[in-house]
Amino acid sequence: MRLDKKLFRAAVTLFSFSIPLSFSLSAGTTALTASAYTQPLFIIERSKNANEVHYEARLTGEGVLDVRTPIHAYWINWEKDSTGKSREELNMFEKRMAFGFSVGRSRSPQSCVIKLVCCPDRPIKVFISDGTARAETAINARTAYLQKISVVTREKQFMPQVVSVTVFGTDTATGEAVEETINPR
């Protein structure tokens, strides 16, 4: 599959300037109440370092998507702490240029569709199935539960060059592992 120039520019920005800052900007996020909780959806990992961006579904105490803020994304800073306990919010630049997302409603009131800033042409449906949060998208022309997006870059002078983007998941019909690697033109 070929990746268009817009997506590659976004991916280059995403992976060149996505260094978590020591402060966090939490504007636009809502504190979870005692009965609310989150469930993991998928991660984005980079070849640059071990740090990852984790995406989670926010659920109410009743186990349904929180309509105000159904999705939360944050850094796990493995470079700082190998236990995975070092978390930081995405900063404003990362939200707008790299790891951010927009949320749209779907036909069901208990699901939403998110579009990542880095790949808006690949919508991700988020919903709850049997009490489990799921992120569903197309991977290699198959409907799959998204697990991970892995980006390989090569360092250049000012901006790293994206070598490949691989999307990993599980086929919703067969349960088979599926993956799709997208290479630059």
N, CA, C and O of each residue as an XYZ file, in Angstrom:
740
protein
N       0.841     -1.169      0.000
C       0.000      0.000      0.000
C       0.886      1.231      0.000
O       1.917      1.256      0.673
N       0.495      2.252     -0.748
C       1.272      3.480     -0.801
C       0.718      4.473      0.203
O      -0.491      4.544      0.422
N       1.600      5.228      0.802
C       1.219      6.213      1.792
C       1.356      7.594      1.165
O       2.405      7.909      0.603
N       0.323      8.421      1.247
C       0.402      9.718      0.584
C       1.335     10.677      1.316
O       1.726     10.437      2.459
N       1.684     11.769      0.633
C       2.657     12.726      1.165
C       2.173     13.366      2.454
O       2.975     13.593      3.360
N       0.885     13.664      2.561
C       0.340     14.298      3.762
C       0.541     13.399      4.979
O       0.940     13.869      6.044
N       0.265     12.117      4.818
C       0.431     11.178      5.914
C       1.893     11.057      6.307
O       2.205     10.976      7.495
N       2.802     11.043      5.325
C       4.216     10.942      5.661
C       4.745     12.189      6.332
O       5.587     12.105      7.227
N       4.259     13.356      5.908
C       4.670     14.579      6.605
C       4.212     14.547      8.047
O       4.956     14.933      8.949
N       2.983     14.085      8.271
C       2.473     13.975      9.636
C       3.288     12.960     10.427
O       3.592     13.188     11.598
N       3.644     11.843      9.800
C       4.429     10.820     10.493
C       5.817     11.329     10.827
O       6.335     11.034     11.905
N       6.434     12.087      9.928
C       7.760     12.652     10.202
C       7.665     13.611     11.374
O       8.497     13.572     12.280
N       6.651     14.477     11.363
C       6.463     15.398     12.481
C       6.212     14.614     13.751
O       6.773     14.924     14.802
N       5.382     13.613     13.659
C       5.025     12.780     14.786
C       6.235     12.173     15.464
O       6.306     12.137     16.693
N       7.173     11.701     14.690
C       8.274     10.963     15.269
C       9.544     11.770     15.436
O      10.522     11.260     15.983
N       9.560     12.999     14.986
C      10.756     13.801     15.187
C      10.634     14.707     16.391
O      11.629     14.972     17.065
N       9.450     15.182     16.673
C       9.285     16.130     17.768
C       8.474     15.553     18.913
O       7.980     16.312     19.746
N       8.324     14.272     18.984
C       7.463     13.681     19.998
C       8.255     13.245     21.218
O       8.192     12.088     21.634
N       8.997     14.176     21.782
C       9.747     13.909     22.997
C       8.903     14.418     24.155
O       8.606     15.612     24.199
N       8.509     13.576     25.084
C       7.677     14.045     26.183
C       8.411     15.118     26.983
O       9.579     14.959     27.336
N       7.714     16.200     27.258
C       8.299     17.262     28.051
C       8.125     16.956     29.533
O       7.322     16.101     29.905
N       8.876     17.652     30.374
C       8.830     17.367     31.798
C       7.575     17.915     32.450
O       7.313     17.621     33.617
N       6.792     18.706     31.725
C       5.540     19.193     32.265
C       4.411     18.612     31.432
O       4.634     18.103     30.334
N       3.208     18.691     31.955
C       2.085     18.180     31.179
C       0.999     19.233     31.111
O       0.775     19.976     32.065
N       0.334     19.287     29.981
C      -0.795     20.174     29.793
C      -2.032     19.308     29.799
O      -2.230     18.507     28.885
N      -2.853     19.449     30.792
C      -4.017     18.578     30.887
C      -5.304     19.290     30.525
O      -6.386     18.816     30.869
N      -5.212     20.411     29.843
C      -6.414     21.107     29.406
C      -7.227     20.184     28.521
O      -6.691     19.504     27.647
N      -8.512     20.171     28.759
C      -9.377     19.357     27.930
C      -9.563     17.936     28.442
O     -10.356     17.181     27.879
N      -8.862     17.561     29.481
C      -9.079     16.230     30.032
C      -9.933     16.358     31.285
O      -9.905     17.376     31.976
N     -10.676     15.322     31.557
C     -11.565     15.318     32.701
C     -11.066     14.312     33.715
O     -10.731     13.180     33.368
N     -11.016     14.730     34.969
C     -10.596     13.799     36.013
C     -11.632     12.691     36.131
O     -12.834     12.941     36.032
N     -11.174     11.495     36.338
C     -12.083     10.363     36.482
C     -12.697     10.381     37.872
O     -12.016     10.666     38.858
N     -13.967     10.079     37.945
C     -14.615      9.975     39.247
C     -14.267      8.632     39.861
O     -13.688      7.771     39.198
N     -14.615      8.451     41.119
C     -14.265      7.217     41.818
C     -14.849      5.985     41.130
O     -14.239      4.917     41.161
N     -16.020      6.119     40.511
C     -16.638      4.947     39.880
C     -16.246      4.782     38.416
O     -16.508      3.734     37.825
N     -15.623      5.802     37.818
C     -15.212      5.717     36.417
C     -13.867      5.001     36.320
O     -13.102      4.962     37.284
N     -13.593      4.439     35.152
C     -12.334      3.724     34.951
C     -11.971      3.715     33.480
O     -12.761      4.150     32.642
N     -10.780      3.223     33.156
C     -10.330      3.147     31.771
C      -9.998      1.706     31.412
O      -9.748      0.868     32.279
N     -10.002      1.440     30.102
C      -9.563      0.147     29.575
C      -8.636      0.431     28.392
O      -8.898      1.340     27.605
N      -7.549     -0.347     28.263
C      -6.606     -0.114     27.161
C      -7.218     -0.425     25.802
O      -8.039     -1.332     25.664
N      -6.795      0.359     24.788
C      -7.235      0.140     23.413
C      -6.065     -0.285     22.528
O      -6.062     -1.397     22.000
N      -5.055      0.603     22.358
C      -3.904      0.301     21.509
C      -2.767      1.236     21.881
O      -2.941      2.172     22.661
N      -1.588      0.964     21.305
C      -0.415      1.799     21.566
C       0.244      2.203     20.248
O       0.031      1.580     19.208
N       1.052      3.265     20.322
C       1.945      3.626     19.228
C       3.353      3.547     19.786
O       3.673      4.181     20.792
N       4.197      2.756     19.116
C       5.601      2.649     19.510
C       6.462      3.163     18.370
O       6.059      3.164     17.207
N       7.664      3.602     18.737
C       8.577      4.167     17.744
C       9.929      3.493     17.855
O      10.290      2.973     18.911
N      10.675      3.503     16.762
C      12.016      2.930     16.784
C      13.000      3.875     17.471
O      14.106      3.463     17.820
N      12.616      5.118     17.667
C      13.487      6.150     18.237
C      13.901      5.832     19.679
O      15.054      6.038     20.057
N      12.953      5.328     20.481
C      13.244      4.944     21.863
C      12.132      4.013     22.356
O      11.241      3.649     21.588
N      12.182      3.637     23.601
C      11.225      2.665     24.134
C       9.907      3.288     24.583
O       8.959      2.563     24.882
N       9.829      4.618     24.638
C       8.605      5.266     25.099
C       7.448      4.974     24.150
O       7.643      4.817     22.945
N       6.244      4.904     24.708
C       5.057      4.576     23.928
C       3.922      5.534     24.274
O       3.869      6.078     25.377
N       3.015      5.732     23.319
C       1.784      6.451     23.586
C       0.688      5.403     23.715
O       0.497      4.573     22.826
N      -0.028      5.452     24.832
C      -1.114      4.513     25.097
C      -2.449      5.224     24.936
O      -2.614      6.363     25.372
N      -3.394      4.544     24.309
C      -4.741      5.056     24.108
C      -5.686      4.164     24.900
O      -5.626      2.937     24.814
N      -6.564      4.804     25.676
C      -7.507      4.067     26.518
C      -8.919      4.597     26.322
O      -9.118      5.765     25.989
N      -9.889      3.727     26.531
C     -11.294      4.124     26.540
C     -11.654      4.500     27.967
O     -11.310      3.787     28.910
N     -12.346      5.618     28.124
C     -12.844      6.035     29.441
C     -14.282      5.553     29.570
O     -15.125      5.819     28.712
N     -14.539      4.845     30.651
C     -15.867      4.305     30.880
C     -16.454      4.867     32.167
O     -15.730      5.233     33.093
N     -17.770      4.928     32.203
C     -18.465      5.359     33.413
C     -18.546      4.176     34.366
O     -18.145      3.066     34.017
N     -19.059      4.408     35.555
C     -19.246      3.328     36.520
C     -20.178      2.235     36.025
O     -20.141      1.108     36.519
N     -21.017      2.571     35.043
C     -21.942      1.590     34.457
C     -21.297      0.776     33.344
O     -21.935     -0.113     32.781
N     -20.038      1.070     33.018
C     -19.329      0.307     31.988
C     -19.610      0.738     30.571
O     -19.408     -0.038     29.637
N     -20.075      1.966     30.390
C     -20.325      2.495     29.050
C     -19.342      3.631     28.787
O     -18.791      4.207     29.726
N     -19.119      3.956     27.506
C     -18.199      5.033     27.155
C     -18.643      6.352     27.770
O     -19.825      6.695     27.748
N     -17.697      7.076     28.309
C     -17.949      8.407     28.842
C     -18.172      9.330     27.646
O     -17.245      9.554     26.869
N     -19.373      9.866     27.482
C     -19.685     10.654     26.293
C     -18.907     11.967     26.249
O     -18.692     12.511     25.166
N     -18.481     12.487     27.396
C     -17.734     13.753     27.417
C     -16.305     13.574     26.926
O     -15.837     14.360     26.103
N     -15.605     12.559     27.413
C     -14.217     12.284     27.001
C     -14.033     10.775     26.910
O     -13.530     10.154     27.847
N     -14.434     10.183     25.794
C     -14.396      8.723     25.678
C     -12.993      8.139     25.512
O     -12.794      6.952     25.770
N     -12.005      8.955     25.083
C     -10.664      8.440     24.805
C      -9.632      9.282     25.542
O      -9.770     10.501     25.641
N      -8.600      8.626     26.057
C      -7.493      9.312     26.732
C      -6.188      8.744     26.187
O      -6.034      7.529     26.062
N      -5.249      9.635     25.864
C      -3.933      9.215     25.369
C      -2.858      9.827     26.256
O      -2.982     10.973     26.687
N      -1.807      9.066     26.527
C      -0.724      9.527     27.398
C       0.541      8.737     27.092
O       0.490      7.668     26.483
N       1.674      9.277     27.522
C       2.967      8.614     27.372
C       3.214      7.622     28.499
O       2.865      7.884     29.650
N       3.815      6.485     28.170
C       4.474      5.619     29.150
C       5.957      5.816     28.869
O       6.436      5.480     27.786
N       6.678      6.356     29.834
C       8.090      6.697     29.649
C       8.983      5.575     30.160
O       9.521      5.639     31.265
N       9.125      4.553     29.336
C       9.961      3.402     29.681
C      11.420      3.811     29.854
O      12.157      3.167     30.599
N      11.844      4.876     29.173
C      13.230      5.341     29.277
C      13.536      5.849     30.683
O      14.669      5.727     31.148
N      12.551      6.411     31.361
C      12.729      6.929     32.719
C      12.561      5.850     33.777
O      13.262      5.839     34.789
N      11.609      4.933     33.526
C      11.236      3.967     34.557
C      10.815      2.668     33.878
O       9.795      2.632     33.190
N      11.578      1.619     34.064
C      11.309      0.350     33.379
C      10.068     -0.371     33.910
O       9.677     -1.399     33.358
N       9.444      0.148     34.966
C       8.225     -0.478     35.479
C       6.982     -0.007     34.730
O       5.914     -0.604     34.865
N       7.113      1.065     33.939
C       5.970      1.599     33.210
C       5.108      2.517     34.045
O       4.012      2.886     33.625
N       5.581      2.891     35.218
C       4.789      3.759     36.098
C       4.974      5.243     35.787
O       4.212      6.075     36.279
N       5.973      5.583     34.979
C       6.220      6.975     34.638
C       5.320      7.366     33.466
O       5.578      6.998     32.319
N       4.272      8.111     33.770
C       3.307      8.534     32.764
C       3.308     10.056     32.659
O       3.507     10.761     33.648
N       3.083     10.543     31.455
C       2.956     11.979     31.227
C       1.862     12.207     30.211
O       1.668     11.409     29.295
N       1.155     13.297     30.381
C       0.136     13.688     29.421
C       0.820     14.144     28.132
O       1.970     14.583     28.155
N       0.121     14.039     27.030
C       0.626     14.586     25.774
C       0.628     16.105     25.896
O      -0.298     16.686     26.462
N       1.668     16.750     25.365
C       1.662     18.207     25.389
C       0.839     18.725     24.205
O       0.426     17.949     23.343
N       0.607     20.025     24.171
C      -0.252     20.615     23.145
C       0.296     20.374     21.735
O      -0.474     20.091     20.816
N       1.596     20.481     21.556
C       2.202     20.235     20.240
C       1.952     18.792     19.798
O       1.570     18.551     18.653
N       2.163     17.842     20.694
C       1.955     16.424     20.366
C       0.501     16.145     20.024
O       0.215     15.342     19.136
N      -0.424     16.806     20.723
C      -1.846     16.617     20.440
C      -2.219     17.156     19.060
O      -3.007     16.535     18.347
N      -1.665     18.294     18.682
C      -2.042     18.922     17.417
C      -1.296     18.359     16.212
O      -1.855     18.293     15.117
N      -0.039     17.953     16.400
C       0.792     17.585     15.262
C       1.096     16.089     15.149
O       1.571     15.640     14.106
N       0.838     15.329     16.179
C       1.355     13.970     16.142
C       0.374     12.933     16.681
O      -0.217     12.183     15.905
N       0.196     12.883     17.989
C      -0.534     11.792     18.631
C      -1.972     12.124     18.986
O      -2.679     11.290     19.552
N      -2.411     13.328     18.660
C      -3.771     13.722     18.986
C      -4.792     12.991     18.128
O      -4.441     12.205     17.247
N      -6.044     13.262     18.400
C      -7.126     12.598     17.687
C      -8.383     13.437     17.776
O      -8.525     14.281     18.660
N      -9.284     13.194     16.858
C     -10.613     13.795     16.931
C     -11.598     12.669     17.201
O     -11.374     11.521     16.816
N     -12.688     13.015     17.868
C     -13.704     12.025     18.222
C     -15.004     12.410     17.553
O     -15.475     13.541     17.673
N     -15.577     11.448     16.845
C     -16.886     11.642     16.227
C     -17.841     10.586     16.743
O     -17.424      9.492     17.122
N     -19.091     10.905     16.756
C     -20.106      9.943     17.196
C     -20.384      8.955     16.070
O     -20.236      9.283     14.893
N     -20.777      7.777     16.430
C     -21.183      6.798     15.425
C     -22.695      6.607     15.540
O     -23.360      7.323     16.288
N     -23.223      5.664     14.815
C     -24.669      5.427     14.839
C     -25.146      4.947     16.203
O     -26.263      5.259     16.616
N     -24.317      4.201     16.894
C     -24.679      3.705     18.215
C     -24.276      4.730     19.265
O     -23.188      5.298     19.174
N     -25.117      4.979     20.251
C     -24.735      5.934     21.288
C     -23.595      5.412     22.167
O     -22.986      6.188     22.904
N     -23.303      4.141     22.104
C     -22.231      3.577     22.927
C     -20.983      3.255     22.140
O     -20.251      2.324     22.476
N     -20.740      4.019     21.100
C     -19.501      3.876     20.349
C     -19.124      5.233     19.790
O     -19.939      6.155     19.755
N     -17.891      5.341     19.359
C     -17.428      6.570     18.726
C     -16.403      6.196     17.658
O     -15.925      5.062     17.609
N     -16.081      7.146     16.823
C     -15.065      6.944     15.802
C     -13.979      7.974     16.052
O     -14.252      9.171     16.148
N     -12.728      7.492     16.157
C     -11.629      8.429     16.335
C     -10.771      8.430     15.075
O     -10.657      7.431     14.364
N     -10.174      9.590     14.829
C      -9.231      9.733     13.724
C      -7.950     10.302     14.313
O      -7.948     11.388     14.892
N      -6.875      9.567     14.162
C      -5.581     10.028     14.653
C      -5.077     11.150     13.754
O      -5.271     11.111     12.539
N      -4.432     12.144     14.347
C      -3.869     13.245     13.576
C      -2.895     12.713     12.530
O      -2.856     13.212     11.406
N      -2.113     11.709     12.893
C      -1.090     11.186     11.985
C      -1.651     10.363     10.836
O      -0.978     10.206      9.818
N      -2.854      9.838     10.965
C      -3.432      9.069      9.855
C      -4.958      9.215      9.860
O      -5.676      8.285     10.227
N      -5.443     10.390      9.450
C      -6.885     10.652      9.485
C      -7.696      9.818      8.491
O      -8.915      9.715      8.625
N      -7.035      9.225      7.500
C      -7.741      8.418      6.506
C      -7.989      6.988      6.968
O      -8.523      6.180      6.208
N      -7.608      6.660      8.208
C      -7.817      5.318      8.738
C      -8.635      5.443     10.030
O      -8.070      5.409     11.124
N      -9.981      5.590      9.908
C     -10.811      5.755     11.111
C     -10.778      4.510     11.996
O     -10.619      3.385     11.522
N     -10.933      4.753     13.290
C     -10.914      3.685     14.287
C     -12.225      3.751     15.071
O     -12.506      4.748     15.735
N     -13.018      2.696     14.994
C     -14.271      2.639     15.735
C     -13.973      2.097     17.132
O     -13.336      1.053     17.275
N     -14.432      2.804     18.154
C     -14.245      2.375     19.542
C     -15.614      2.037     20.112
O     -16.559      2.818     19.995
N     -15.710      0.868     20.726
C     -16.979      0.426     21.293
C     -16.715     -0.562     22.421
O     -15.590     -1.024     22.612
N     -17.765     -0.876     23.159
C     -17.679     -1.846     24.254
C     -18.393     -3.113     23.804
O     -19.537     -3.059     23.352
N     -17.714     -4.261     23.929
C     -18.288     -5.553     23.571
C     -18.060     -6.511     24.733
O     -16.917     -6.794     25.093
N     -19.122     -7.001     25.309
C     -19.048     -7.923     26.448
C     -18.164     -7.362     27.568
O     -17.376     -8.089     28.173
N     -18.306     -6.064     27.831
C     -17.565     -5.429     28.910
C     -16.131     -5.056     28.582
O     -15.415     -4.554     29.448
N     -15.692     -5.292     27.336
C     -14.316     -4.996     26.934
C     -14.299     -3.888     25.887
O     -15.057     -3.932     24.917
N     -13.433     -2.896     26.084
C     -13.277     -1.824     25.110
C     -12.503     -2.351     23.905
O     -11.505     -3.056     24.056
N     -12.967     -2.007     22.725
C     -12.339     -2.458     21.479
C     -12.080     -1.268     20.563
O     -12.850     -0.308     20.536
N     -10.988     -1.347     19.819
C     -10.661     -0.373     18.774
C     -10.597     -1.160     17.472
O      -9.744     -2.035     17.318
N     -11.483     -0.862     16.541
C     -11.618     -1.637     15.314
C     -11.281     -0.767     14.107
O     -11.752      0.364     13.993
N     -10.457     -1.311     13.204
C     -10.076     -0.593     11.987
C      -9.752     -1.600     10.887
O      -9.756     -2.810     11.117
N      -9.477     -1.093      9.708
C      -9.092     -1.961      8.584
C      -7.580     -2.179      8.626
O      -6.803     -1.227      8.705
N      -7.180     -3.444      8.571
C      -5.765     -3.807      8.481
C      -5.647     -4.828      7.365
O      -6.215     -5.918      7.442
N      -4.912     -4.470      6.335
C      -4.731     -5.346      5.175
C      -6.078     -5.785      4.588
O      -6.282     -6.954      4.258
N      -6.987     -4.813      4.470
C      -8.327     -5.020      3.902
C      -9.192     -5.973      4.731
O     -10.160     -6.531      4.216
N      -8.855     -6.162      5.998
C      -9.649     -7.001      6.897
C     -10.066     -6.164      8.104
O      -9.306     -5.309      8.559
N     -11.258     -6.403      8.617
C     -11.701     -5.723      9.817
C     -10.980     -6.364     10.997
O     -11.016     -7.581     11.180
N     -10.322     -5.517     11.797
C      -9.481     -6.056     12.875
C      -9.536     -5.177     14.115
O      -9.807     -3.978     14.042
N      -9.272     -5.804     15.254
C      -9.100     -5.072     16.502
C      -7.666     -4.555     16.518
O      -6.716     -5.338     16.491
N      -7.517     -3.248     16.561
C      -6.201     -2.616     16.556
C      -5.497     -2.844     17.884
O      -6.090     -2.658     18.946
N      -4.220     -3.252     17.825
C      -3.420     -3.453     19.026
C      -2.247     -2.487     19.102
O      -1.943     -1.944     20.165
N      -1.584     -2.277     17.952
C      -0.353     -1.496     17.992
C      -0.059     -0.909     16.625
O      -0.357     -1.503     15.589
N       0.544      0.292     16.652
C       1.097      0.913     15.458
C       2.578      1.112     15.747
O       2.942      1.722     16.752
N       3.419      0.605     14.878
C       4.866      0.678     15.071
C       5.491      1.462     13.925
O       5.263      1.157     12.754
N       6.283      2.478     14.274
C       6.892      3.330     13.262
C       8.404      3.201     13.344
O       9.002      3.362     14.408
N       9.009      2.909     12.201
C      10.467      2.812     12.102
C      10.966      4.055     11.382
O      10.483      4.395     10.302
N      11.939      4.735     11.990
C      12.515      5.935     11.381
C      14.024      5.795     11.285
O      14.642      4.999     11.993
N      14.599      6.584     10.396
C      16.050      6.678     10.259
C      16.400      8.133     10.520
O      15.788      9.035      9.946
N      17.368      8.362     11.371
C      17.723      9.736     11.721
C      18.377     10.453     10.555
O      19.267      9.915      9.897
N      17.927     11.667     10.309
C      18.491     12.565      9.303
C      18.969     13.808     10.041
O      18.966     13.833     11.272
N      19.379     14.840      9.307
C      19.898     16.048      9.945
C      18.900     16.658     10.924
O      19.156     16.686     12.128
N      17.777     17.143     10.427
C      16.818     17.826     11.290
C      15.559     17.009     11.532
O      14.972     17.064     12.613
N      15.159     16.270     10.549
C      13.923     15.500     10.631
C      14.214     14.039     10.328
O      14.871     13.734      9.333
N      13.737     13.139     11.165
C      13.945     11.734     10.831
C      13.118     11.335      9.608
O      12.076     11.925      9.322
N      13.595     10.351      8.917
C      12.903      9.843      7.741
C      12.104      8.620      8.160
O      12.640      7.717      8.803
N      10.819      8.584      7.798
C       9.982      7.432      8.110
C      10.331      6.328      7.124
O      10.212      6.509      5.912
N      10.759      5.191      7.644
C      11.106      4.042      6.823
C       9.868      3.189      6.586
O       9.609      2.757      5.463
N       9.101      2.947      7.656
C       7.872      2.167      7.516
C       6.959      2.380      8.710
O       7.391      2.766      9.796
N       5.685      2.115      8.473
C       4.660      2.136      9.516
C       3.973      0.780      9.435
O       3.491      0.390      8.371
N       3.925      0.062     10.547
C       3.267     -1.250     10.567
C       2.116     -1.204     11.564
O       2.278     -0.765     12.702
N       0.952     -1.666     11.115
C      -0.250     -1.691     11.938
C      -0.523     -3.154     12.287
O      -0.563     -4.010     11.403
N      -0.711     -3.437     13.581
C      -0.924     -4.800     14.066
C      -2.309     -4.921     14.703
O      -2.797     -3.988     15.341
N      -2.925     -6.078     14.521
C      -4.219     -6.318     15.145
C      -4.619     -7.767     15.059
O      -3.817     -8.637     14.721
N      -5.894     -8.016     15.378
C      -6.471     -9.352     15.352
C      -7.734     -9.316     14.510
O      -8.626     -8.506     14.762
N      -7.819    -10.181     13.518
C      -8.992    -10.262     12.650
C     -10.233    -10.509     13.507
O     -10.249    -11.430     14.323
N     -11.270     -9.692     13.326
C     -12.473     -9.816     14.158
C     -13.250    -11.100     13.874
O     -13.935    -11.610     14.761
N     -13.158    -11.627     12.661
C     -13.918    -12.827     12.294
C     -13.184    -14.116     12.657
O     -13.802    -15.067     13.134
N     -11.866    -14.154     12.433
C     -11.124    -15.408     12.592
C     -10.257    -15.465     13.847
O      -9.870    -16.549     14.285
N      -9.949    -14.300     14.430
C      -9.050    -14.271     15.578
C      -7.580    -14.354     15.199
O      -6.715    -14.378     16.074
N      -7.287    -14.398     13.895
C      -5.898    -14.469     13.432
C      -5.203    -13.124     13.607
O      -5.827    -12.067     13.512
N      -3.894    -13.185     13.866
C      -3.089    -11.973     13.899
C      -2.959    -11.428     12.481
O      -2.704    -12.183     11.543
N      -3.134    -10.126     12.327
C      -2.987     -9.475     11.024
C      -2.068     -8.275     11.179
O      -2.004     -7.650     12.237
N      -1.370     -7.972     10.114
C      -0.522     -6.794     10.119
C      -0.428     -6.237      8.712
O      -0.599     -6.947      7.721
N      -0.151     -4.944      8.656
C       0.010     -4.278      7.368
C       1.166     -3.294      7.499
O       1.171     -2.434      8.380
N       2.138     -3.433      6.616
C       3.263     -2.511      6.605
C       3.085     -1.536      5.462
O       2.839     -1.918      4.318
N       3.215     -0.269      5.803
C       3.057      0.800      4.829
C       4.435      1.410      4.633
O       5.050      1.881      5.589
N       4.918      1.405      3.407
C       6.239      1.926      3.090
C       6.105      3.253      2.353
O       5.093      3.505      1.699
N       7.126      4.099      2.458
C       7.069      5.366      1.713
C       7.132      5.096      0.214
O       7.558      4.031     -0.232
N       6.700      6.080     -0.537
C       6.694      5.961     -2.006
C       8.093      5.878     -2.535
O       8.290      5.774     -3.746
